[in-house]
Amino acid sequence: MFLALVGSIIASGFLLWTPDMDRDLLEKKYGQAPSETIFLEGMEIHYRDTGKKTAPALIFIHGFGSSLHTWDDWAIELEKDYRVIRFDLPGFGLTGPDPRSDYSDNRSIAIILALMERLEVSKATVIGNSIGGRIAWYFAANYPQKVHQLVLISPDGFASYGLEYDQAPQVPVVAELLQWSLPLFVLKKNLEKAFANKNNLSLTLLERYYELMLLPGNRRAMIERLRQTVLQDPVPFLSKIEAPTLLLWGAQDALIPVKNADDYMRLIPKVQLQALPNIGHIPQEEGADRNLLYLQDFLKNPSE
């Protein structure tokens, strides 16, 4: 989505200066209770920890350009029966840029481990969307003792055009434009691609994505995260995942097609697939109520 976003800015034929928004205003709007911040691994992390602390824990990891708010609709229902933990990855949402400028997957894994330790969660079900899915399966492969169940929602991680294994991608210099120009109509055009029905992208949802991208330093961080994305061959990792795994995949996902599920089905030992009709890349924000039923069923019956 990021490169398409930059391409759209260039294709528009002009540069519209888009200043950062005031951090205090964004925190007042998007950081209300139950939001909290916690100091982990040298930085302040924005997170939410809701539901009963004694209930089974669910840890949610959002995708590129998103934030913990992407799980809002699901959290309302899930926190009745589970402990729901979600956080903004470095460079996104209200967490903001990493002081170390480290946006590698290993850095994200270190933060998850530190968060679990601080919140006294020894084992959890880990749920990730898109790049959050990649971080989730990488975590599950490396720390099987900490993962009860695994849910991958349109996960990223296999090589594709411009992203090869064991090498940093070639990010065009013009990507720097994003730091100064992010017209709302350009973001809207690109976010619509994440939905099976573009009309499901509400004005409120668009505004949230847009404004949190304008938190000071986030756009720079997005560029750096892309530059630091060095994919590893998923095969040896996926094959050693021990946790029962659910693949949730929008049948109309235009960003990571559902046919990619074949690789995960072939490699993960205990895995099941639920394709979601008329749903795109973000099932927790498109048809959220209907899609949640599949997740709830898996949480209760992981082996079925």
C-alpha positions in Angstrom: 0.0 0.0 0.0 2.9 2.4 0.8 4.4 2.4 -2.6 1.0 2.8 -4.2 0.4 5.8 -1.9 3.7 7.4 -3.0 2.9 6.7 -6.6 -0.5 8.4 -6.3 1.0 11.5 -4.9 3.4 11.7 -7.8 0.7 10.9 -10.3 -1.5 13.7 -9.0 0.9 16.0 -10.8 1.4 18.5 -7.9 2.7 18.6 -4.3 0.2 19.5 -1.6 2.1 20.4 1.6 0.5 18.4 4.5 1.8 19.5 7.9 1.9 17.3 10.9 -0.9 17.5 13.4 -0.4 18.5 17.0 0.4 15.5 19.2 -1.6 16.7 22.2 -4.7 17.1 20.1 -4.3 13.6 18.7 -3.8 12.1 22.1 -6.9 13.8 23.4 -8.9 12.4 20.4 -7.4 8.9 20.1 -5.8 8.3 23.5 -8.8 8.4 25.8 -9.4 5.7 28.4 -8.8 2.8 28.3 -5.6 3.9 26.5 -2.4 3.8 28.5 1.3 4.2 27.8 4.0 2.0 29.1 7.8 2.4 28.8 9.3 -0.6 27.1 12.6 -1.2 25.3 13.6 2.5 25.5 10.3 4.0 24.3 6.7 4.8 25.3 4.2 2.4 23.8 0.5 3.2 23.5 -1.6 0.2 24.4 -5.0 -0.9 25.8 -5.5 -3.8 28.2 -9.2 -4.5 28.7 -11.4 -7.4 30.0 -10.8 -9.6 33.0 -7.1 -9.8 33.9 -7.6 -13.5 34.9 -9.2 -14.4 31.6 -7.3 -16.0 28.7 -5.2 -13.3 27.0 -5.4 -12.2 23.4 -2.7 -10.0 21.9 -3.5 -8.1 18.7 -1.0 -6.8 16.2 -2.2 -4.3 13.5 -1.1 -3.8 10.0 0.9 -1.2 8.1 -0.4 2.4 8.5 -2.9 1.3 11.1 -3.2 1.4 14.9 -4.7 -0.5 17.8 -8.0 1.2 17.0 -8.5 -1.2 14.1 -9.6 -3.8 16.6 -12.2 -1.6 18.4 -15.3 -3.4 17.1 -13.9 -6.8 18.0 -12.6 -5.7 21.4 -16.0 -4.6 22.6 -17.3 -8.2 22.3 -14.1 -10.1 23.1 -13.3 -8.4 26.3 -16.5 -9.9 27.8 -14.7 -13.3 27.9 -11.0 -12.6 27.3 -8.3 -10.2 28.3 -7.8 -8.1 25.2 -4.3 -6.5 24.8 -3.5 -4.3 21.8 -0.8 -1.8 21.1 0.5 0.6 18.4 3.7 -0.7 16.7 6.6 1.8 16.7 6.0 4.4 14.0 2.2 4.0 14.0 -0.7 5.4 16.0 0.1 7.2 19.2 3.2 5.2 19.9 5.0 7.3 17.3 8.5 7.1 16.0 11.1 4.8 17.6 14.0 6.9 19.2 16.3 4.2 17.9 14.8 4.3 14.4 14.6 0.5 14.5 11.6 -0.8 12.7 12.7 -4.3 12.2 10.6 -7.4 13.0 13.0 -8.3 15.7 12.4 -5.0 17.4 8.6 -5.6 17.3 9.2 -9.1 18.8 11.3 -7.6 21.6 8.4 -5.2 22.4 5.9 -8.0 22.5 8.0 -10.0 24.8 8.6 -7.0 27.1 4.9 -6.1 27.1 3.9 -9.7 28.1 6.5 -9.7 30.8 5.3 -6.3 32.2 1.7 -7.3 32.1 2.5 -10.7 33.6 1.1 -12.6 30.6 3.0 -15.9 30.3 1.0 -17.3 27.3 -1.5 -15.7 24.9 -3.4 -16.2 21.7 -1.6 -13.9 19.2 -3.6 -12.3 16.4 -2.1 -10.3 13.6 -3.3 -8.6 10.4 -1.1 -8.0 7.3 2.4 -7.1 8.5 1.0 -7.8 12.0 0.3 -11.3 10.7 3.9 -11.7 9.7 5.1 -10.5 13.1 2.6 -12.9 14.7 3.8 -16.0 12.9 7.5 -15.1 13.3 6.8 -14.7 17.1 4.9 -18.0 17.2 7.7 -19.8 15.5 10.4 -18.5 17.7 8.6 -18.5 21.0 6.2 -21.4 20.9 6.0 -21.7 24.7 4.3 -18.2 24.7 1.6 -18.8 22.1 -1.6 -20.7 23.0 -3.3 -20.2 19.6 -2.4 -18.2 16.5 -4.7 -16.2 14.2 -3.3 -14.8 10.9 -5.5 -12.4 9.1 -4.3 -11.8 5.5 -0.7 -12.2 6.7 2.3 -10.8 4.9 5.7 -12.5 4.7 6.3 -14.3 1.4 8.5 -12.7 -1.3 6.7 -10.6 -3.9 7.6 -8.0 -6.6 10.1 -5.6 -5.0 10.5 -7.7 -1.8 13.1 -10.5 -2.0 14.3 -12.7 0.9 17.4 -11.5 2.9 17.7 -8.2 1.2 16.3 -4.7 1.9 13.8 -3.4 -0.7 14.7 -0.7 -3.1 12.6 2.2 -1.9 12.4 5.0 -4.5 13.9 8.4 -3.4 10.5 10.0 -4.2 9.1 8.1 -1.3 10.5 11.0 0.8 7.6 13.1 -0.6 5.3 11.4 1.9 6.9 13.4 4.7 5.6 16.6 3.3 2.6 15.7 1.2 -0.3 13.4 2.1 -3.5 14.7 0.5 -6.6 13.2 2.0 -8.1 12.2 -1.4 -4.9 10.2 -2.2 -5.1 8.3 1.1 -8.7 7.6 0.5 -8.1 6.2 -3.0 -5.5 3.8 -1.6 -7.4 2.8 1.5 -10.4 1.9 -0.7 -8.3 -0.9 -2.2 -8.3 -2.6 1.2 -12.0 -3.0 1.1 -14.1 -5.3 -1.0 -16.7 -2.6 -1.1 -15.1 0.9 -1.1 -18.3 2.3 0.5 -17.4 0.4 3.6 -14.6 2.9 4.2 -16.5 5.4 6.3 -15.5 9.1 6.7 -14.7 8.4 10.4 -12.5 5.5 9.6 -10.7 7.5 6.9 -10.2 10.4 9.2 -8.6 8.2 11.9 -6.1 6.6 9.5 -5.3 10.1 8.1 -4.8 11.9 11.3 -2.7 9.3 13.0 -0.4 9.2 10.0 0.1 12.9 10.6 1.4 12.4 14.2 4.9 14.0 14.2 7.4 11.5 12.9 5.0 8.8 11.8 5.4 9.4 8.1 9.2 9.3 8.4 8.9 6.1 10.3 6.7 4.5 7.6 9.5 5.2 5.1 12.1 3.7 7.4 10.0 0.7 8.2 9.7 -0.1 4.6 13.5 0.3 4.1 14.2 -2.0 7.0 11.8 -4.7 5.9 14.1 -7.7 5.2 12.0 -10.8 4.6 13.2 -14.2 5.7 12.2 -17.3 4.0 9.0 -18.3 5.8 9.3 -22.1 5.2 11.5 -23.0 8.2 9.6 -20.8 10.5 6.0 -21.7 9.5 6.8 -25.4 9.6 7.8 -25.3 13.3 4.7 -23.4 14.6 3.2 -25.6 17.3 0.0 -23.6 18.1 -3.3 -24.4 16.5 -3.7 -21.7 13.7 -6.6 -20.0 12.0 -6.2 -18.2 8.7 -8.9 -15.5 8.2 -8.7 -14.2 4.7 -11.0 -11.9 2.7 -12.0 -13.6 -0.5 -11.8 -10.2 -2.2 -8.5 -9.1 -0.7 -6.8 -7.1 -3.4 -3.6 -6.4 -1.5 -2.7 -10.0 -0.5 -4.8 -12.4 -2.4 -6.5 -15.3 -0.7 -4.7 -17.8 -3.0 -1.6 -17.0 -0.9 -3.2 -19.0 1.9 -2.1 -22.2 0.0 1.4 -21.7 1.2 0.4 -21.4 4.8 -1.9 -24.4 4.6 0.9 -26.4 3.2 3.5 -25.4 5.8 1.8 -24.9 9.2 1.2 -28.2 10.9 -2.2 -27.5 12.7 -4.0 -24.9 10.5 -7.4 -24.2 9.2 -8.6 -21.6 6.7 -11.7 -19.5 6.7 -12.2 -17.5 3.6 -14.5 -14.5 4.1 -16.9 -13.8 1.2 -17.2 -10.1 0.1 -14.4 -9.0 2.4 -11.2 -7.3 1.6 -7.9 -6.9 3.5 -9.2 -5.7 6.9 -11.9 -8.1 8.1 -12.0 -6.4 11.6 -13.2 -3.2 9.9 -15.3 -4.6 7.1 -18.1 -6.9 8.1 -16.6 -7.0 11.6 -19.6 -8.5 13.4 -19.9 -11.4 10.9 -16.2 -12.1 10.8 -15.8 -12.1 14.6 -18.0 -15.2 14.8 -15.3 -17.2 13.0 -12.7 -16.0 15.4 -14.8 -16.7 18.5 -15.6 -20.2 17.3 -11.9 -20.9 16.8 -11.0 -19.5 20.2 -13.4 -22.0 21.8 -12.8 -24.9 19.4 -9.2 -24.6 18.1 -9.0 -28.1 16.7 -12.2 -28.2 14.8 
